């Protein structure tokens, strides 16, 4: 989320709208967005309903982090249809801004 915020201008200049979804409670997200100065919408999914609907729950996560998704990105067109899914193997790995922009441009 922090990297997306850091590169938000470039992402938006490419015609992409960023929306994040987290399993964290709204209060936690509020603190995070304030501290990290996140300006794009960050939605709370504390019961992991959306995470489960998209089949991206990290099944290995237990305890406090049960319900966390595998990190990834869905690219939707203007009609809300998923056109691309970008996921990496590692929990801490993320796609570069360039990779996201290139993927978005490839679906237009």
Buried (B, 14 or more C-beta within 10 A) or exposed (E): BEEBBEBBEEBEEBEBEBEBBBBBEEEEBEEBBEEEEBEBEBEBBEEBEBBEEBEBBBEEBEEEEEBBBBBBBBBBEEEEEEBBEBEBEEEEEBBEBEEBBEBBEEEE
